[in-house]
Structures are given as C-alpha cells and as structure tokens.
Amino acid sequence: MGSFSIWHWLIVLLIVVMVFGTKKLKNMGSDLGGAVKGFKDGMKDGSSPDTNAATPPAGQVANQATADKTTIDVEAKQKS
C-alpha cells in the first residue's frame, strides 16, 4: 500500500491518454516547454548587471540637475 508499482502508473497513464487524447497532451507539453523556455530567458535577461546599472529604476530621478523644473522634491520630517 505504501508505493505504487509500474502497473499502477501505466494504468493511470492509459486513463489520462483516454480522457485527454494524444493531441491535447502534445499541445499541453509544447505550451509548458515554451513557458519554461520563456521563464529561463527572462531570468537570464534580468540578471545581467550591465543593463541595470546604466539606467535608474523607473520613477526615480538620477540626480537633481536632470529633474524637470516642474518637479517638486518634498521630504517628510518628524517634529521633535
């Protein structure tokens, strides 16, 4: 009862193939493979340090000289 034999897994595989069909399983496998490949490419692109160091994060100003004249810089200070 603790583990399944090879016959149990073959019966489960046969039932899955009968329910979904081979074409649907092939499409799901290729979609899953494409998603994994896209994830790996995204992780590879996001980890390169030279592209992230050149540009500041969105919404932040690199220095005060490049800020627009209409930008207001406000800092919250605590009253003592």
C-alpha positions in Angstrom: 0.0 0.0 0.0 2.9 2.4 0.5 4.2 2.7 -3.0 2.8 2.2 -6.5 4.1 -0.3 -8.9 4.8 0.2 -12.5 1.4 -1.3 -13.4 -0.4 1.3 -11.4 1.4 4.1 -13.2 0.7 2.5 -16.6 -3.0 2.3 -15.8 -3.0 6.0 -14.7 -1.2 7.0 -17.9 -3.7 5.0 -20.0 -6.6 6.7 -18.4 -5.1 10.1 -18.8 -4.5 9.5 -22.5 -8.0 8.2 -22.9 -9.5 11.3 -21.2 -7.4 14.0 -22.8 -6.3 12.4 -26.1 -2.7 12.4 -27.5 -3.1 15.7 -29.5 -4.3 17.6 -26.4 -1.4 16.2 -24.3 1.1 17.1 -27.1 -0.2 20.7 -27.2 -0.1 21.0 -23.4 3.5 19.7 -23.4 4.7 22.1 -26.0 2.9 25.0 -24.2 4.6 24.0 -21.0 8.0 23.8 -22.7 7.6 27.2 -24.2 6.6 28.7 -20.9 9.7 27.2 -19.2 12.0 28.5 -22.1 10.5 31.9 -21.8 11.0 31.9 -18.0 14.7 30.9 -18.4 15.2 33.6 -21.0 13.6 36.2 -18.7 15.7 35.1 -15.8 18.9 35.3 -17.9 18.0 38.8 -19.2 17.0 40.1 -15.8 20.3 39.1 -14.1 22.7 40.9 -16.4 24.2 43.7 -14.2 25.4 46.0 -17.1 21.9 46.7 -18.4 20.5 47.5 -14.9 23.4 49.8 -13.9 23.2 52.1 -16.9 19.6 53.2 -16.3 17.9 54.2 -13.0 14.8 52.4 -11.9 11.5 53.8 -13.3 10.0 56.6 -11.2 13.3 57.7 -9.7 15.4 60.7 -10.7 19.1 60.0 -11.2 20.3 63.4 -9.9 18.8 66.9 -9.2 20.3 68.5 -12.3 18.3 66.3 -14.7 15.0 66.8 -12.9 12.3 68.8 -14.6 11.7 72.4 -13.3 8.1 71.4 -12.6 9.1 68.6 -10.3 8.7 69.3 -6.6 11.0 67.5 -4.2 9.4 67.0 -0.7 10.9 65.2 2.2 8.8 64.3 5.3 10.4 65.4 8.5 9.4 64.5 12.0 8.7 67.2 14.6 10.8 67.0 17.7 
